[in-house]
Amino acid sequence: MRYFLLCLAGGLFLFASCKKADYKKVIHDPELYRQTVKKLNDIVLENNFPPVTASRNYVYANIAAYEVIASGDPEHFKSLSGQIKHLPAVPKAPKDTAVDYQFASLLAFCTVGNAVTFPEGSMDQYVDELKKKAKDAGMPSDLFEGSVNYAGKVAKFILKWSKGDHYAQTRSASKYTVKQQDGRWIPTPPMYAQALEAHWGEIRPMVLDSTAQFIPPNPPVFNVKDHNSPFYKQALEVKQIVDSLTKEEKHQADFWDDNAFKLNVVGHASFATKKFSPGGHWMNITAIGTRGKKFDFGTTVSVYTETSIALFDGFINCWYLKYRSNYVRPETIITKYIDADWRPYIQTPPFPEYSSGHAVISSAAAEVLTDRIGDDFAYTDSSEMEFGIAPLSFKSFREAAKSASMSRVMGGIHFKNACIIGTKQGAEIGQLVIKKLQLKVK
């Protein structure tokens, strides 16, 4: 009998130990963080967030998660407080409180994503699933409660800080004034939508000294009378490229289209189709990179966070330039002065042309990913398959960024100059992020 009781006790001890190990195996799996980012990405897509607004969702949610990780493991990760000059010191967990920092980072990400994203509460069901997952895997109740409380504390702090970025003020800012002025942007078919986020250049950046820190030379001056002028020749070039697209080039244009809200018009009927925003696409690429390198949980969070900061600042700088130049789209020029029946291959988005947002943010993200993962990381991007678009393979992140950039010319929505300039502009932003921020302690 005594032998039986000893065996039973030993068995219960082993069972409890296995349960304890199980929760770490489940919750500390970096794939769970990638799934959580993808969940926010899906919600952003479902709610038609434009690219710039989406970047704000990603950056604050990732920073909240990262600050939890840095608080729990200061030996390997350095807080962004002070590195981002306007981010104050993030609160620490009380010394007598047990916290599972990986679990808390997931919850902090979701709480901030929930509040930044509209409609609020979109991630509530997913949070309940995360909590159930932790409990079912055997997380002790004191650790569970301590993690939930600390996640809420950090999330509240980050949300309060986020309110100082001037976003709320831009909601009531003046609208873009459409003027029939040569070379100035005007709405394009089929939506003829008003200019998107004309004041995004006023949003507070993370690492840029000012929103106007990287301003490239002005684009070619409007001139359609001289067919040898740089302006006319760049418009004719776009027309010729689109008119002779190969199957591979069409695939490239479709792959990087990333139109969060495309209006399809068939006869008298119209309907919208959605894809990930450009920033969302690069969040997916970050998943591919961190998975391929088999990074641990904390390192994975740090790469997502640094990439999201590059995307956020890239959009701010690019949008400042767009509404500084107010440059006309190829579609407007070609249909008015060259061929009235011409249409771009993909739909022209509702904001000025110069410089290319895809080029800027793709290059900025690629610089960060190259620094953290390597310049020789070859991969296949299959993230567009859910929209019926076949994968594309790249030898490096920089090659992917160049592909994204030039796809806009193939799509007929950008002049080549805006893409070349935008790629350089984004690389400078990405390098600044790398220079100013140190997330993982070396």
HELIX and SHEET records of a PDB file:
HELIX    1   1 ARG A    2  ILE A   27  1                                  26    
HELIX    2   2 PRO A   30  GLU A   46  1                                  17    
HELIX    3   3 PRO A   51  GLY A   72  1                                  22    
HELIX    4   4 TYR A  101  VAL A  116  1                                  16    
HELIX    5   5 ASP A  124  ASP A  136  1                                  13    
HELIX    6   6 SER A  141  SER A  162  1                                  22    
HELIX    7   7 TYR A  167  THR A  170  1                                   4    
HELIX    8   8 TRP A  200  GLU A  202  5                                   3    
HELIX    9   9 PRO A  230  ASP A  243  1                                  14    
HELIX   10  10 LYS A  247  PHE A  255  1                                   9    
HELIX   11  11 PRO A  278  GLY A  292  1                                  15    
HELIX   12  12 PHE A  297  SER A  325  1                                  29    
HELIX   13  13 PRO A  330  ILE A  333  1                                   4    
HELIX   14  14 ILE A  334  ILE A  338  3                                   5    
HELIX   15  15 GLY A  357  ILE A  373  1                                  17    
HELIX   16  16 MET A  385  PHE A  387  5                                   3    
HELIX   17  17 PHE A  397  MET A  410  1                                  14    
HELIX   18  18 LYS A  416  LYS A  436  1                                  21    
SHEET    1   A 2 LYS A 262  VAL A 266  0                                        
SHEET    2   A 2 ALA A 269  THR A 273 -1                                        
SHEET    1   B 2 TYR A 379  ASP A 381  0                                        
SHEET    2   B 2 LEU A 392  PHE A 394 -1                                        
END                                                                             
